Amino acid sequence: MLRFAGVGGGTGLSVLLRGLKELSNGAHAAAPDGGISMSAIVCVSDNGGSTGYLRQSFRMPAVGDLRNCLVALADGDSTMAELFQYRFSGGNGLDGHSLGNLIVTALFQLSGSLAQAVELAQTVLGSRGCVLPVTETAPSLCAELQSGKVIRGESQITAARGRIKKVWLDPDSPPPAAGVLQAISCADAIVLGPGSLYTSIVPNLLVRDVAEAVRKSQAVKIFVCNLMTQPGETDGMTAAAHLRVLQQYLGFGGVDICILNAQRMEPSTEQAYRELGSEPVTWDEGELTDLGAMPVAADILAESPWKLRHDSCKLARLVVTLTCGIQRARDIFSGEPSLAV
């Protein structure tokens, strides 16, 4: 059994989870004989939109990213997954709310625990993996910009469109939810991203003991670099600059592999993103190698004339192949057979 722990938010991490779920069905040659086990460690600091309103109203952690990951791992009635993603348009007090957010909130009210609420939602959806809130507290994400300005709130940070100097949680260093550290310690591969660097990936590493658990883990540590820079968050940042931010929490060599997109983007789509303030993330292989990470560039772009997204199946196959390959190499040097491949 090959065990993966994905760390991030809802939009980017769910792409990887969908691909791993398909591989776990044994439909692809890249699937390991022993199967795949998936755990998603998800940040809960979002304060925008439906999830932000519910967070404020019920004094609970954010549920939107959790919902996206739950749906990505759903392996039952597709209608139920569609219902979880259904977003109300109009209606007194319901406009903009996702039904899945409301369901998880109701389960939280019934159980008194976000972890239990997510576990119940997994049962409803027939999830093929485990979704874990990184903490059961409701911390706020704060940032100091290069200008010295301090901003509180994830959505406010992105909206400020300023270069970020550092981020932290308030209250500081909240405790991890049950199962989070175990999922990290038991993983054969820990995958960071894809997802927003400062508002989806790093918040997980700010939870007590999480970064240390990742550092100490013997798992293959993979960073999936975003395709494009994110306005107000990673403007002008290269892949190496992304990696340096992660090394602030994981230390030098805290990432073994950096996955990059080598596929040509549709010029009109790329231009549309540039007009919104995004540009392709560039990289220098020597610079990444000097930072202790092996750069792996591959064609992992989804086919879409409108959006630039990672292809879930291509990404999952690459992650599995790299993990198996590194494990085999480690086995050769250690002289011990791997149980995972």
C-alpha positions as YAML, in Angstrom:
chain: A
units: angstrom
residues:
- id: 1
  name: MET
  ca: [0.00, 0.00, 0.00]
- id: 2
  name: LEU
  ca: [1.39, 3.37, -1.06]
- id: 3
  name: ARG
  ca: [0.36, 6.07, 1.42]
- id: 4
  name: PHE
  ca: [0.05, 9.72, 0.38]
- id: 5
  name: ALA
  ca: [-0.48, 12.78, 2.56]
- id: 6
  name: GLY
  ca: [-1.51, 15.87, 0.62]
- id: 7
  name: VAL
  ca: [-1.06, 19.25, 2.31]
- id: 8
  name: GLY
  ca: [-2.84, 22.35, 1.09]
- id: 9
  name: GLY
  ca: [-6.21, 23.95, 0.48]
- id: 10
  name: GLY
  ca: [-9.29, 22.94, -1.41]
- id: 11
  name: THR
  ca: [-8.92, 24.02, -5.02]
- id: 12
  name: GLY
  ca: [-5.40, 22.86, -5.84]
- id: 13
  name: LEU
  ca: [-5.18, 19.88, -3.51]
- id: 14
  name: SER
  ca: [-8.49, 18.50, -4.79]
- id: 15
  name: VAL
  ca: [-6.93, 18.22, -8.28]
- id: 16
  name: LEU
  ca: [-4.28, 15.83, -6.96]
- id: 17
  name: LEU
  ca: [-6.81, 13.90, -4.87]
- id: 18
  name: ARG
  ca: [-9.08, 13.25, -7.85]
- id: 19
  name: GLY
  ca: [-6.17, 11.84, -9.80]
- id: 20
  name: LEU
  ca: [-5.00, 9.62, -6.96]
- id: 21
  name: LYS
  ca: [-8.56, 8.37, -6.50]
- id: 22
  name: GLU
  ca: [-8.68, 7.32, -10.15]
- id: 23
  name: LEU
  ca: [-5.34, 5.55, -9.81]
- id: 24
  name: SER
  ca: [-6.56, 3.79, -6.67]
- id: 25
  name: ASN
  ca: [-9.30, 2.23, -8.79]
- id: 26
  name: GLY
  ca: [-6.53, 0.35, -10.63]
- id: 27
  name: ALA
  ca: [-7.51, 1.80, -13.99]
- id: 28
  name: HIS
  ca: [-4.00, 2.95, -14.89]
- id: 29
  name: ALA
  ca: [-0.70, 1.17, -15.33]
- id: 30
  name: ALA
  ca: [0.95, 3.59, -12.89]
- id: 31
  name: ALA
  ca: [-1.18, 2.30, -10.01]
- id: 32
  name: PRO
  ca: [0.94, 0.29, -7.53]
- id: 33
  name: ASP
  ca: [-0.06, -3.33, -6.96]
- id: 34
  name: GLY
  ca: [-0.71, -2.76, -3.25]
- id: 35
  name: GLY
  ca: [-3.12, 0.11, -3.84]
- id: 36
  name: ILE
  ca: [-3.13, 3.73, -2.74]
- id: 37
  name: SER
  ca: [-4.11, 5.29, 0.58]
- id: 38
  name: MET
  ca: [-4.90, 9.02, 0.60]
- id: 39
  name: SER
  ca: [-5.01, 11.56, 3.42]
- id: 40
  name: ALA
  ca: [-5.71, 15.24, 2.81]
- id: 41
  name: ILE
  ca: [-4.50, 17.72, 5.43]
- id: 42
  name: VAL
  ca: [-6.47, 20.88, 4.79]
- id: 43
  name: CYS
  ca: [-6.11, 24.45, 6.05]
- id: 44
  name: VAL
  ca: [-9.13, 26.01, 7.78]
- id: 45
  name: SER
  ca: [-8.20, 29.71, 7.89]
- id: 46
  name: ASP
  ca: [-10.27, 30.98, 4.94]
- id: 47
  name: ASN
  ca: [-12.59, 33.85, 5.86]
- id: 48
  name: GLY
  ca: [-14.20, 34.71, 2.55]
- id: 49
  name: GLY
  ca: [-17.53, 33.96, 0.88]
- id: 50
  name: SER
  ca: [-19.89, 31.29, 2.18]
- id: 51
  name: THR
  ca: [-17.28, 29.62, 4.38]
- id: 52
  name: GLY
  ca: [-16.34, 32.97, 5.95]
- id: 53
  name: TYR
  ca: [-19.95, 33.77, 6.79]
- id: 54
  name: LEU
  ca: [-20.49, 30.36, 8.39]
- id: 55
  name: ARG
  ca: [-17.20, 30.63, 10.26]
- id: 56
  name: GLN
  ca: [-18.23, 33.96, 11.77]
- id: 57
  name: SER
  ca: [-21.82, 32.93, 12.49]
- id: 58
  name: PHE
  ca: [-21.04, 29.61, 14.17]
- id: 59
  name: ARG
  ca: [-17.52, 30.35, 15.48]
- id: 60
  name: MET
  ca: [-16.07, 27.38, 13.67]
- id: 61
  name: PRO
  ca: [-13.10, 26.72, 11.34]
- id: 62
  name: ALA
  ca: [-13.53, 27.28, 7.63]
- id: 63
  name: VAL
  ca: [-15.20, 24.39, 5.79]
- id: 64
  name: GLY
  ca: [-14.99, 25.35, 2.10]
- id: 65
  name: ASP
  ca: [-11.60, 23.77, 1.39]
- id: 66
  name: LEU
  ca: [-12.62, 20.68, 3.33]
- id: 67
  name: ARG
  ca: [-15.75, 20.39, 1.17]
- id: 68
  name: ASN
  ca: [-13.73, 20.52, -2.06]
- id: 69
  name: CYS
  ca: [-11.43, 17.74, -0.85]
- id: 70
  name: LEU
  ca: [-14.36, 15.62, 0.36]
- id: 71
  name: VAL
  ca: [-15.99, 15.86, -3.06]
- id: 72
  name: ALA
  ca: [-12.71, 15.08, -4.84]
- id: 73
  name: LEU
  ca: [-12.47, 11.78, -2.93]
- id: 74
  name: ALA
  ca: [-16.17, 10.90, -3.24]
- id: 75
  name: ASP
  ca: [-16.63, 7.43, -4.72]
- id: 76
  name: GLY
  ca: [-20.34, 6.81, -4.57]
- id: 77
  name: ASP
  ca: [-23.41, 8.42, -6.03]
- id: 78
  name: SER
  ca: [-22.15, 11.28, -8.20]
- id: 79
  name: THR
  ca: [-25.42, 13.08, -7.51]
- id: 80
  name: MET
  ca: [-24.45, 13.44, -3.85]
- id: 81
  name: ALA
  ca: [-21.08, 14.94, -4.83]
- id: 82
  name: GLU
  ca: [-22.86, 17.37, -7.15]
- id: 83
  name: LEU
  ca: [-25.22, 18.35, -4.34]
- id: 84
  name: PHE
  ca: [-22.28, 19.10, -2.06]
- id: 85
  name: GLN
  ca: [-20.93, 21.49, -4.71]
- id: 86
  name: TYR
  ca: [-24.31, 23.07, -5.48]
- id: 87
  name: ARG
  ca: [-24.25, 26.82, -4.78]
- id: 88
  name: PHE
  ca: [-27.49, 28.69, -4.14]
- id: 89
  name: SER
  ca: [-28.30, 31.67, -6.32]
- id: 90
  name: GLY
  ca: [-30.80, 33.98, -4.69]
- id: 91
  name: GLY
  ca: [-33.00, 33.19, -1.74]
- id: 92
  name: ASN
  ca: [-33.22, 34.98, 1.57]
- id: 93
  name: GLY
  ca: [-29.93, 34.32, 3.35]
- id: 94
  name: LEU
  ca: [-28.88, 31.46, 1.07]
- id: 95
  name: ASP
  ca: [-27.40, 33.35, -1.87]
- id: 96
  name: GLY
  ca: [-23.80, 32.27, -2.47]
- id: 97
  name: HIS
  ca: [-23.85, 29.42, 0.03]
- id: 98
  name: SER
  ca: [-22.63, 25.98, -1.01]
- id: 99
  name: LEU
  ca: [-24.93, 23.15, 0.11]
- id: 100
  name: GLY
  ca: [-21.88, 21.12, 1.15]
- id: 101
  name: ASN
  ca: [-20.75, 23.94, 3.44]
- id: 102
  name: LEU
  ca: [-24.18, 23.96, 5.08]
- id: 103
  name: ILE
  ca: [-24.17, 20.18, 5.49]
- id: 104
  name: VAL
  ca: [-20.72, 20.11, 7.11]
- id: 105
  name: THR
  ca: [-21.77, 23.00, 9.36]
- id: 106
  name: ALA
  ca: [-24.90, 21.09, 10.39]
- id: 107
  name: LEU
  ca: [-22.80, 18.00, 11.13]
- id: 108
  name: PHE
  ca: [-20.46, 20.19, 13.17]
- id: 109
  name: GLN
  ca: [-23.41, 21.50, 15.17]
- id: 110
  name: LEU
  ca: [-24.67, 17.96, 15.76]
- id: 111
  name: SER
  ca: [-21.34, 16.40, 16.70]
- id: 112
  name: GLY
  ca: [-19.58, 19.35, 18.33]
- id: 113
  name: SER
  ca: [-16.38, 18.46, 16.46]
- id: 114
  name: LEU
  ca: [-15.19, 19.48, 13.00]
- id: 115
  name: ALA
  ca: [-13.16, 16.28, 12.66]
- id: 116
  name: GLN
  ca: [-16.25, 14.19, 13.44]
- id: 117
  name: ALA
  ca: [-18.34, 16.31, 11.08]
- id: 118
  name: VAL
  ca: [-15.87, 15.66, 8.24]
- id: 119
  name: GLU
  ca: [-15.78, 11.96, 9.08]
- id: 120
  name: LEU
  ca: [-19.58, 11.79, 8.86]
- id: 121
  name: ALA
  ca: [-19.48, 13.67, 5.54]
- id: 122
  name: GLN
  ca: [-16.95, 11.13, 4.24]
- id: 123
  name: THR
  ca: [-19.44, 8.36, 5.05]
- id: 124
  name: VAL
  ca: [-22.24, 10.18, 3.22]
- id: 125
  name: LEU
  ca: [-20.03, 10.65, 0.14]
- id: 126
  name: GLY
  ca: [-18.40, 7.22, 0.27]
- id: 127
  name: SER
  ca: [-14.96, 8.85, 0.26]
- id: 128
  name: ARG
  ca: [-12.00, 6.77, -0.88]
- id: 129
  name: GLY
  ca: [-9.61, 8.60, 1.41]
- id: 130
  name: CYS
  ca: [-9.35, 10.58, 4.63]
- id: 131
  name: VAL
  ca: [-9.87, 14.34, 4.86]
- id: 132
  name: LEU
  ca: [-8.42, 16.01, 7.96]
- id: 133
  name: PRO
  ca: [-8.77, 19.63, 9.06]
- id: 134
  name: VAL
  ca: [-5.25, 20.67, 10.07]
- id: 135
  name: THR
  ca: [-6.67, 22.08, 13.33]
- id: 136
  name: GLU
  ca: [-10.09, 22.18, 14.98]
- id: 137
  name: THR
  ca: [-9.56, 25.75, 16.14]
- id: 138
  name: ALA
  ca: [-10.52, 28.77, 14.02]
- id: 139
  name: PRO
  ca: [-7.31, 30.79, 13.62]
- id: 140
  name: SER
  ca: [-7.08, 33.92, 11.53]
- id: 141
  name: LEU
  ca: [-4.33, 34.22, 8.94]
- id: 142
  name: CYS
  ca: [-2.32, 37.44, 9.28]
- id: 143
  name: ALA
  ca: [0.35, 38.90, 7.04]
- id: 144
  name: GLU
  ca: [2.97, 41.62, 7.11]
- id: 145
  name: LEU
  ca: [3.61, 43.15, 3.70]
- id: 146
  name: GLN
  ca: [6.98, 44.41, 2.52]
- id: 147
  name: SER
  ca: [5.60, 47.91, 3.03]
- id: 148
  name: GLY
  ca: [5.22, 47.15, 6.76]
- id: 149
  name: LYS
  ca: [1.44, 47.07, 6.63]
- id: 150
  name: VAL
  ca: [-0.19, 44.30, 8.69]
- id: 151
  name: ILE
  ca: [-3.36, 42.65, 7.39]
- id: 152
  name: ARG
  ca: [-5.70, 40.23, 9.15]
- id: 153
  name: GLY
  ca: [-7.80, 37.73, 7.20]
- id: 154
  name: GLU
  ca: [-7.01, 35.48, 4.25]
- id: 155
  name: SER
  ca: [-9.31, 37.20, 1.77]
- id: 156
  name: GLN
  ca: [-8.07, 40.64, 2.87]
- id: 157
  name: ILE
  ca: [-4.45, 39.55, 2.35]
- id: 158
  name: THR
  ca: [-5.09, 38.54, -1.25]
- id: 159
  name: ALA
  ca: [-7.18, 41.64, -1.93]
- id: 160
  name: ALA
  ca: [-4.39, 43.94, -0.66]
- id: 161
  name: ARG
  ca: [-2.24, 43.07, -3.70]
- id: 162
  name: GLY
  ca: [0.96, 43.73, -1.78]
- id: 163
  name: ARG
  ca: [4.18, 41.72, -1.65]
- id: 164
  name: ILE
  ca: [4.07, 39.46, 1.41]
- id: 165
  name: LYS
  ca: [6.96, 39.49, 3.88]
- id: 166
  name: LYS
  ca: [5.65, 36.90, 6.35]
- id: 167
  name: VAL
  ca: [2.43, 35.27, 7.55]
- id: 168
  name: TRP
  ca: [1.30, 33.87, 10.89]
- id: 169
  name: LEU
  ca: [-1.80, 32.55, 12.63]
- id: 170
  name: ASP
  ca: [-3.72, 34.21, 15.42]
- id: 171
  name: PRO
  ca: [-3.93, 32.57, 17.92]
- id: 172
  name: ASP
  ca: [-0.36, 31.46, 17.31]
- id: 173
  name: SER
  ca: [0.59, 27.80, 16.85]
- id: 174
  name: PRO
  ca: [-2.85, 26.17, 17.28]
- id: 175
  name: PRO
  ca: [-2.89, 22.44, 18.12]
- id: 176
  name: PRO
  ca: [-3.20, 19.95, 15.23]
- id: 177
  name: ALA
  ca: [-6.42, 17.99, 14.84]
- id: 178
  name: ALA
  ca: [-6.43, 14.31, 15.74]
- id: 179
  name: GLY
  ca: [-4.86, 12.16, 13.04]
- id: 180
  name: VAL
  ca: [-2.87, 14.91, 11.33]
- id: 181
  name: LEU
  ca: [0.57, 14.09, 12.72]
- id: 182
  name: GLN
  ca: [-0.05, 10.37, 12.30]
- id: 183
  name: ALA
  ca: [-0.98, 10.82, 8.64]
- id: 184
  name: ILE
  ca: [2.29, 12.67, 8.10]
- id: 185
  name: SER
  ca: [4.44, 10.17, 9.98]
- id: 186
  name: CYS
  ca: [2.90, 7.17, 8.19]
- id: 187
  name: ALA
  ca: [3.09, 8.62, 4.68]
- id: 188
  name: ASP
  ca: [5.33, 7.27, 1.95]
- id: 189
  name: ALA
  ca: [5.01, 10.61, 0.15]
- id: 190
  name: ILE
  ca: [4.03, 14.06, 1.40]
- id: 191
  name: VAL
  ca: [2.77, 16.32, -1.38]
- id: 192
  name: LEU
  ca: [2.67, 20.07, -0.82]
- id: 193
  name: GLY
  ca: [0.26, 21.72, -3.25]
- id: 194
  name: PRO
  ca: [-0.67, 22.62, -5.83]
- id: 195
  name: GLY
  ca: [-2.32, 25.65, -4.28]
- id: 196
  name: SER
  ca: [-1.84, 29.19, -3.05]
- id: 197
  name: LEU
  ca: [1.55, 29.37, -1.37]
- id: 198
  name: TYR
  ca: [0.84, 31.75, 1.50]
- id: 199
  name: THR
  ca: [-2.89, 31.13, 1.98]
- id: 200
  name: SER
  ca: [-3.28, 27.37, 1.35]
- id: 201
  name: ILE
  ca: [0.03, 25.58, 1.93]
- id: 202
  name: VAL
  ca: [1.94, 27.64, 4.52]
- id: 203
  name: PRO
  ca: [-1.02, 27.95, 6.98]
- id: 204
  name: ASN
  ca: [-0.82, 24.19, 7.53]
- id: 205
  name: LEU
  ca: [2.87, 24.48, 8.43]
- id: 206
  name: LEU
  ca: [2.03, 27.13, 11.04]
- id: 207
  name: VAL
  ca: [-0.01, 24.66, 13.10]
- id: 208
  name: ARG
  ca: [1.90, 23.29, 16.08]
- id: 209
  name: ASP
  ca: [4.25, 20.37, 15.30]
- id: 210
  name: VAL
  ca: [3.15, 20.02, 11.66]
- id: 211
  name: ALA
  ca: [6.28, 21.49, 10.05]
- id: 212
  name: GLU
  ca: [8.47, 19.48, 12.42]
- id: 213
  name: ALA
  ca: [6.58, 16.29, 11.57]
- id: 214
  name: VAL
  ca: [7.14, 16.93, 7.86]
- id: 215
  name: ARG
  ca: [10.85, 17.67, 8.46]
- id: 216
  name: LYS
  ca: [11.35, 14.45, 10.44]
- id: 217
  name: SER
  ca: [9.35, 12.24, 8.09]
- id: 218
  name: GLN
  ca: [11.25, 9.76, 5.93]
- id: 219
  name: ALA
  ca: [8.60, 10.17, 3.22]
- id: 220
  name: VAL
  ca: [9.39, 11.48, -0.25]
- id: 221
  name: LYS
  ca: [8.55, 15.19, -0.03]
- id: 222
  name: ILE
  ca: [7.14, 16.67, -3.21]
- id: 223
  name: PHE
  ca: [6.25, 20.28, -3.96]
- id: 224
  name: VAL
  ca: [3.87, 20.79, -6.88]
- id: 225
  name: CYS
  ca: [4.59, 24.30, -8.11]
- id: 226
  name: ASN
  ca: [1.71, 26.42, -9.36]
- id: 227
  name: LEU
  ca: [1.38, 27.00, -13.08]
- id: 228
  name: MET
  ca: [0.95, 30.77, -12.70]
- id: 229
  name: THR
  ca: [1.84, 33.41, -10.15]
- id: 230
  name: GLN
  ca: [-1.03, 34.63, -8.00]
- id: 231
  name: PRO
  ca: [-1.81, 38.37, -7.91]
- id: 232
  name: GLY
  ca: [-1.38, 39.80, -4.45]
- id: 233
  name: GLU
  ca: [0.43, 36.72, -3.21]
- id: 234
  name: THR
  ca: [3.29, 35.48, -5.39]
- id: 235
  name: ASP
  ca: [3.74, 38.26, -7.94]
- id: 236
  name: GLY
  ca: [7.02, 37.82, -9.83]
- id: 237
  name: MET
  ca: [8.09, 34.79, -7.79]
- id: 238
  name: THR
  ca: [10.03, 32.02, -9.50]
- id: 239
  name: ALA
  ca: [9.78, 28.35, -8.52]
- id: 240
  name: ALA
  ca: [12.95, 28.79, -6.45]
- id: 241
  name: ALA
  ca: [11.38, 31.72, -4.61]
- id: 242
  name: HIS
  ca: [8.38, 29.50, -3.77]
- id: 243
  name: LEU
  ca: [10.75, 26.84, -2.50]
- id: 244
  name: ARG
  ca: [12.67, 29.30, -0.33]
- id: 245
  name: VAL
  ca: [9.44, 30.23, 1.42]
- id: 246
  name: LEU
  ca: [8.74, 26.58, 2.20]
- id: 247
  name: GLN
  ca: [12.30, 26.17, 3.48]
- id: 248
  name: GLN
  ca: [11.62, 28.83, 6.10]
- id: 249
  name: TYR
  ca: [9.44, 26.19, 7.78]
- id: 250
  name: LEU
  ca: [10.94, 22.90, 6.55]
- id: 251
  name: GLY
  ca: [14.62, 23.79, 6.45]
- id: 252
  name: PHE
  ca: [17.12, 23.30, 3.64]
- id: 253
  name: GLY
  ca: [16.40, 20.06, 1.79]
- id: 254
  name: GLY
  ca: [12.89, 19.95, 3.24]
- id: 255
  name: VAL
  ca: [11.59, 19.27, -0.27]
- id: 256
  name: ASP
  ca: [13.01, 16.39, -2.31]
- id: 257
  name: ILE
  ca: [11.24, 17.04, -5.63]
- id: 258
  name: CYS
  ca: [9.81, 20.15, -7.26]
- id: 259
  name: ILE
  ca: [7.26, 19.36, -9.99]
- id: 260
  name: LEU
  ca: [7.02, 21.94, -12.79]
- id: 261
  name: ASN
  ca: [4.93, 22.26, -15.90]
- id: 262
  name: ALA
  ca: [6.83, 21.94, -19.18]
- id: 263
  name: GLN
  ca: [3.79, 21.97, -21.44]
- id: 264
  name: ARG
  ca: [3.16, 24.92, -23.75]
- id: 265
  name: MET
  ca: [0.19, 27.05, -22.75]
- id: 266
  name: GLU
  ca: [-2.41, 28.28, -25.19]
- id: 267
  name: PRO
  ca: [-1.20, 31.82, -26.01]
- id: 268
  name: SER
  ca: [-4.66, 33.41, -25.81]
- id: 269
  name: THR
  ca: [-5.34, 31.81, -22.41]
- id: 270
  name: GLU
  ca: [-1.94, 32.81, -21.09]
- id: 271
  name: GLN
  ca: [-2.52, 36.37, -22.28]
- id: 272
  name: ALA
  ca: [-5.89, 36.48, -20.53]
- id: 273
  name: TYR
  ca: [-4.18, 35.52, -17.28]
- id: 274
  name: ARG
  ca: [-1.45, 38.10, -17.81]
- id: 275
  name: GLU
  ca: [-4.09, 40.79, -18.17]
- id: 276
  name: LEU
  ca: [-5.36, 39.78, -14.71]
- id: 277
  name: GLY
  ca: [-1.89, 40.07, -13.22]
- id: 278
  name: SER
  ca: [-0.69, 36.44, -13.45]
- id: 279
  name: GLU
  ca: [2.27, 35.09, -15.37]
- id: 280
  name: PRO
  ca: [3.79, 31.62, -15.81]
- id: 281
  name: VAL
  ca: [6.03, 30.55, -12.94]
- id: 282
  name: THR
  ca: [9.56, 30.35, -14.32]
- id: 283
  name: TRP
  ca: [12.38, 28.20, -13.01]
- id: 284
  name: ASP
  ca: [16.08, 27.53, -13.23]
- id: 285
  name: GLU
  ca: [17.05, 23.89, -12.75]
- id: 286
  name: GLY
  ca: [20.44, 24.73, -11.26]
- id: 287
  name: GLU
  ca: [18.89, 27.11, -8.75]
- id: 288
  name: LEU
  ca: [16.37, 24.49, -7.59]
- id: 289
  name: THR
  ca: [19.10, 21.85, -7.34]
- id: 290
  name: ASP
  ca: [21.21, 24.21, -5.23]
- id: 291
  name: LEU
  ca: [18.23, 24.45, -2.86]
- id: 292
  name: GLY
  ca: [18.29, 20.67, -2.40]
- id: 293
  name: ALA
  ca: [15.30, 19.81, -4.59]
- id: 294
  name: MET
  ca: [15.28, 17.73, -7.77]
- id: 295
  name: PRO
  ca: [13.39, 19.63, -10.50]
- id: 296
  name: VAL
  ca: [11.03, 17.50, -12.58]
- id: 297
  name: ALA
  ca: [9.41, 19.26, -15.53]
- id: 298
  name: ALA
  ca: [6.60, 17.40, -17.31]
- id: 299
  name: ASP
  ca: [3.53, 17.90, -19.45]
- id: 300
  name: ILE
  ca: [0.88, 18.13, -16.73]
- id: 301
  name: LEU
  ca: [-1.41, 20.83, -18.10]
- id: 302
  name: ALA
  ca: [-5.11, 20.07, -18.41]
- id: 303
  name: GLU
  ca: [-6.68, 20.54, -21.83]
- id: 304
  name: SER
  ca: [-8.90, 23.61, -21.55]
- id: 305
  name: PRO
  ca: [-9.26, 26.66, -23.79]
- id: 306
  name: TRP
  ca: [-10.33, 28.84, -20.85]
- id: 307
  name: LYS
  ca: [-8.51, 27.81, -17.68]
- id: 308
  name: LEU
  ca: [-4.95, 26.88, -16.77]
- id: 309
  name: ARG
  ca: [-5.11, 23.91, -14.43]
- id: 310
  name: HIS
  ca: [-3.05, 20.84, -13.61]
- id: 311
  name: ASP
  ca: [-4.40, 17.67, -15.18]
- id: 312
  name: SER
  ca: [-5.42, 15.50, -12.23]
- id: 313
  name: CYS
  ca: [-4.56, 12.14, -13.81]
- id: 314
  name: LYS
  ca: [-1.25, 13.29, -15.32]
- id: 315
  name: LEU
  ca: [-0.20, 14.84, -12.01]
- id: 316
  name: ALA
  ca: [-1.20, 11.80, -9.95]
- id: 317
  name: ARG
  ca: [0.61, 9.39, -12.29]
- id: 318
  name: LEU
  ca: [3.75, 11.50, -12.10]
- id: 319
  name: VAL
  ca: [3.60, 11.74, -8.29]
- id: 320
  name: VAL
  ca: [3.12, 7.97, -7.95]
- id: 321
  name: THR
  ca: [5.87, 7.18, -10.47]
- id: 322
  name: LEU
  ca: [8.36, 9.48, -8.75]
- id: 323
  name: THR
  ca: [7.52, 8.10, -5.31]
- id: 324
  name: CYS
  ca: [7.93, 4.51, -6.45]
- id: 325
  name: GLY
  ca: [11.17, 5.32, -8.25]
- id: 326
  name: ILE
  ca: [12.74, 7.04, -5.23]
- id: 327
  name: GLN
  ca: [11.62, 4.25, -2.92]
- id: 328
  name: ARG
  ca: [13.23, 1.67, -5.19]
- id: 329
  name: ALA
  ca: [16.45, 3.71, -5.26]
- id: 330
  name: ARG
  ca: [16.44, 3.93, -1.47]
- id: 331
  name: ASP
  ca: [15.86, 0.18, -1.25]
- id: 332
  name: ILE
  ca: [18.87, -0.48, -3.47]
- id: 333
  name: PHE
  ca: [21.14, 1.55, -1.22]
- id: 334
  name: SER
  ca: [19.67, 0.25, 2.04]
- id: 335
  name: GLY
  ca: [19.34, -3.35, 0.90]
- id: 336
  name: GLU
  ca: [15.81, -3.55, 2.31]
- id: 337
  name: PRO
  ca: [12.74, -4.31, 0.16]
- id: 338
  name: SER
  ca: [9.94, -1.77, 0.01]
- id: 339
  name: LEU
  ca: [6.47, -2.79, 1.18]
- id: 340
  name: ALA
  ca: [4.81, -0.01, -0.76]
- id: 341
  name: VAL
  ca: [5.58, -0.99, -4.34]
...
